[in-house]
Amino acid sequence: MGPIKEDKSPLVRVDVDCGQLAQILVRHVPSLKQYIKDDPDLAKVYVRKDMTVEERSRRRELLKTLHEQIREFPDQYWVVRDGKITSVGKRQVSPDSAPGQYEGNSP
């Protein structure tokens, strides 16, 4: 998991033997945000699937392609879903729209 950096908290790895238990844990992680949002040390807690070197390499290439799509088509809102890059709507361009608002499907 790499060397410990002084300015960041160390990574924590949790292994579970039961795939069903892993799904339950990951499904309930978003509900933890309501308990940790007031703690600045826990505000940036993320849960990610453990990936092999090959999976990380594919993910890196996918994100590189995603950033190219964003630069090429800035009026679209792009996301990665199921290992594919997808446009889920257009950015609203009216001057009174708030940043981050989009037309179409919400991510």
N, C-alpha and C positions, 0 to 999 in steps of 0.2 A: 504494500500500500504506500510505499515511498517513505522518504525521510520526514521526520516531524519538523515543521516550520514554526518558529517562535511566534509569528504573528497570526497563526491559524490554529484552530483546534484540531487534534488528531482525528483521523478517520476511525470509525468503529465498524467492525465487520460482525454481522450476526449470521450464523449458519443455523438453519433448521433442517431437520431430517424429513419432515412431512411437507410436501408441496402444497397441500391444502392449507396448512398453517401459515406458510409463507404468503399465500394469496390473501388470507385474512389479515395478516399484519400489514401488508402493503396497502390493502383496501382501506384500512382505518388510519393510515398515516395522515391524510388531510385533516381529519378531525382533531389531531394533536395540535395543529396550528392554533386553535382557539385557546389552548392552555399555555403555549409558549410565546405567543405574540407580544406579550408585555415584557418579556425578558430579552434585553438586547443581545445577550450572549447566545441565545437560542433562536433568534429571529431568522438566521440563515441556515436552518436545518434542512438537508435534502436527503432523499432516499433514492438510490439508484440500484439498478440490477447489476450484479457482479458480471463483468464481461471478460471473455478471453482476449488475448492479444489480437487475434484475427477480428473479433467483434469490435474491439476498440478502433482498429484500423478502418474497418468499414464505416463505423459511426463518424470517424474523423473526416473521411472522404465525403460522406453524405452531408455533413455540416458545411464542408467547403463548398459543395454544390449548392446548398441552401443559401449561403451568403452570396454566391454568384447570382442566383435567381433574384434575391432581394435587390441587389444592385441593378440588375437588368430590368426588372419590373417593379419599381418602387411603389406603384399604385396598388399592388396586390399585397395581401396578408398571407405569408407563407408559414407552414408548419410541417413538422415531421410526424407522420402517423403510420404505424405499422411498417416502419422501415422505408417509407416513400415520402417524397416531398409533395405537398398538396397545397393548393391555393384555396383558402376558405372564405374569401370575400375581398372586396375592394376597400381601400382606405377612403374614408370620407374626406373630401377636399374642400368642403365649405369652410369659410373663415370662422364661423361660430362653433364648429365641431371641436370637441375636446380631444386632446392627444390620446391616441390609443383606441378611438372609436372606429368601427369598421361597418361596412354594409355587408349583408349576407349572413352566413353562419358565424356564430361566435365560436372561438376555439375552445 
